[in-house]
Amino acid sequence: MNGHPWPLFDLRLRTPHLELRLPNDDELLELARVARAGIVDAERTVFLMPWHKLPSPAFERQFLLHWWAERGRWSPTAWSLVLAVTKDGRPIGLQEIIGREFAIRRVVSSGSWLGREFQGQGLGTEARGAMLALAFDGLGADAAESGYIEGNAASARVSEKLGYRVTGDEVFAIEGKRELEIKVRCTRESWQRELVPVRIEGLEPCLKLFGIGKLSPEEWTTF
Ligand SMILES: CC(C)(COP(=O)(O)OP(=O)(O)OC[C@H]1O[C@@H](n2cnc3c(N)ncnc32)[C@H](O)[C@@H]1OP(=O)(O)O)[C@@H](O)C(=O)NCCC(=O)NCCS
């Protein structure tokens, strides 16, 4: 066999200032440190689950377990690719892209965050732009869906800039409070692809793992 048996380790998304790739365990722990150093003020709600507020070291343990589990649950019909957003070789945040029955639906969803010190410099736009290039150019998606809690101006603006449009909302109870999630959708047509130049490397050997093309029994057999 040529290349890594889990070819996603060789996948790279490059933007002018960032490289997105699968994190190794040391980088995952570094990402836990970045998150612990702060993502948003404690009184703000930006996540459906307040995972970033757990005490240490429960926080670090759950962080590692969560992302190990996400990777370990991979199947070509239900996958979640969790990429470290790195700048100058250092992880500064996470960009996730999720596909459910992608081969049939051609829709992805996503989530992301950057450590606070890295926010507000255009890097979140680059990370999401890289994800959209993977979705539309790399995987042939028709649409990318996302959402943000009402009042999350940075996330709303990143979505708007890249071509997402508001499609609806959903009410959640988060930490005993009523929160409204605004749902947004970007289509291949509305995508502002020129905003973020993206280079994708190492995708071809990964395509079948995303459900694109048929895996032979030698390539994918489960117990
Ligand atoms: C959301 C997030 C990933 C965006 O990344 P970022 O690097 O901060 O975003 P960028 O700098 O690329 O772009 C932010 C845009 O929002 C705008 N913005 C930021 N705060 C704003 C505010 N309070 N009011 C109005 N606009 C605001 C910026 O001006 C910029 O728009 P512009 O390029 O037109 O000037 C990042 O802020 C983050 O990690 N936030 C906390 C976690 C989070 O909310 N994750 C998303 C959950 S849905």
Ligand as a Chemical Component Dictionary entry (heavy atoms), coordinates in Angstrom:
data_LIG
# 
_chem_comp.id                   LIG 
_chem_comp.type                 NON-POLYMER 
_chem_comp.pdbx_formal_charge   0 
_chem_comp.three_letter_code    LIG 
# 
loop_
_chem_comp_atom.comp_id 
_chem_comp_atom.atom_id 
_chem_comp_atom.alt_atom_id 
_chem_comp_atom.type_symbol 
_chem_comp_atom.charge 
_chem_comp_atom.model_Cartn_x 
_chem_comp_atom.model_Cartn_y 
_chem_comp_atom.model_Cartn_z 
_chem_comp_atom.pdbx_ordinal 
LIG C1  C1  C 0 -16.296 33.081 14.961 1  
LIG C2  C2  C 0 -14.799 33.101 14.745 2  
LIG C3  C3  C 0 -14.313 31.703 14.353 3  
LIG C4  C4  C 0 -14.479 34.088 13.600 4  
LIG O1  O1  O 0 -13.095 34.167 13.438 5  
LIG P1  P1  P 0 -12.359 35.586 13.416 6  
LIG O2  O2  O 0 -10.938 35.349 13.059 7  
LIG O3  O3  O 0 -12.625 36.301 14.676 8  
LIG O4  O4  O 0 -13.121 36.293 12.200 9  
LIG P2  P2  P 0 -12.539 37.297 11.115 10 
LIG O5  O5  O 0 -11.545 38.222 11.738 11 
LIG O6  O6  O 0 -12.080 36.507 9.938  12 
LIG O7  O7  O 0 -13.867 38.068 10.686 13 
LIG C5  C5  C 0 -14.721 38.587 11.665 14 
LIG C6  C6  C 0 -15.665 39.574 11.021 15 
LIG O8  O8  O 0 -16.677 39.907 11.960 16 
LIG C7  C7  C 0 -16.627 41.288 12.249 17 
LIG N1  N1  N 0 -16.935 41.452 13.674 18 
LIG C8  C8  C 0 -16.301 40.905 14.722 19 
LIG N2  N2  N 0 -16.865 41.304 15.875 20 
LIG C9  C9  C 0 -17.874 42.117 15.530 21 
LIG C10 C10 C 0 -18.848 42.824 16.262 22 
LIG N3  N3  N 0 -18.888 42.788 17.594 23 
LIG N4  N4  N 0 -19.764 43.548 15.578 24 
LIG C11 C11 C 0 -19.741 43.592 14.232 25 
LIG N5  N5  N 0 -18.839 42.918 13.485 26 
LIG C12 C12 C 0 -17.923 42.188 14.134 27 
LIG C13 C13 C 0 -15.217 41.729 11.900 28 
LIG O9  O9  O 0 -15.155 43.108 11.657 29 
LIG C14 C14 C 0 -14.985 40.866 10.658 30 
LIG O10 O10 O 0 -15.687 41.381 9.544  31 
LIG P3  P3  P 0 -14.970 42.273 8.418  32 
LIG O11 O11 O 0 -13.907 41.404 7.792  33 
LIG O12 O12 O 0 -16.080 42.630 7.492  34 
LIG O13 O13 O 0 -14.353 43.456 9.112  35 
LIG C15 C15 C 0 -14.031 33.563 16.016 36 
LIG O14 O14 O 0 -14.368 34.891 16.302 37 
LIG C16 C16 C 0 -14.297 32.692 17.223 38 
LIG O15 O15 O 0 -13.609 31.695 17.419 39 
LIG N6  N6  N 0 -15.290 33.082 18.064 40 
LIG C17 C17 C 0 -15.605 32.350 19.271 41 
LIG C18 C18 C 0 -16.139 30.957 18.965 42 
LIG C19 C19 C 0 -17.311 31.024 18.046 43 
LIG O16 O16 O 0 -18.143 31.903 18.141 44 
LIG N7  N7  N 0 -17.378 30.039 17.143 45 
LIG C20 C20 C 0 -18.446 29.945 16.191 46 
LIG C21 C21 C 0 -19.593 29.258 16.827 47 
LIG S1  S1  S 0 -20.916 29.281 15.654 48 
# 
loop_
_chem_comp_bond.comp_id 
_chem_comp_bond.atom_id_1 
_chem_comp_bond.atom_id_2 
_chem_comp_bond.value_order 
_chem_comp_bond.pdbx_ordinal 
LIG C1  C2  SING 1  
LIG C2  C3  SING 2  
LIG C2  C4  SING 3  
LIG C2  C15 SING 4  
LIG C4  O1  SING 5  
LIG O1  P1  SING 6  
LIG P1  O2  DOUB 7  
LIG P1  O3  SING 8  
LIG P1  O4  SING 9  
LIG O4  P2  SING 10 
LIG P2  O5  DOUB 11 
LIG P2  O6  SING 12 
LIG P2  O7  SING 13 
LIG O7  C5  SING 14 
LIG C5  C6  SING 15 
LIG C6  O8  SING 16 
LIG C6  C14 SING 17 
LIG O8  C7  SING 18 
LIG C7  N1  SING 19 
LIG C7  C13 SING 20 
LIG N1  C8  SING 21 
LIG N1  C12 SING 22 
LIG C8  N2  DOUB 23 
LIG N2  C9  SING 24 
LIG C9  C10 SING 25 
LIG C9  C12 DOUB 26 
LIG C10 N3  SING 27 
LIG C10 N4  DOUB 28 
LIG N4  C11 SING 29 
LIG C11 N5  DOUB 30 
LIG N5  C12 SING 31 
LIG C13 O9  SING 32 
LIG C13 C14 SING 33 
LIG C14 O10 SING 34 
LIG O10 P3  SING 35 
LIG P3  O11 DOUB 36 
LIG P3  O12 SING 37 
LIG P3  O13 SING 38 
LIG C15 O14 SING 39 
LIG C15 C16 SING 40 
LIG C16 O15 DOUB 41 
LIG C16 N6  SING 42 
LIG N6  C17 SING 43 
LIG C17 C18 SING 44 
LIG C18 C19 SING 45 
LIG C19 O16 DOUB 46 
LIG C19 N7  SING 47 
LIG N7  C20 SING 48 
LIG C20 C21 SING 49 
LIG C21 S1  SING 50 
# 
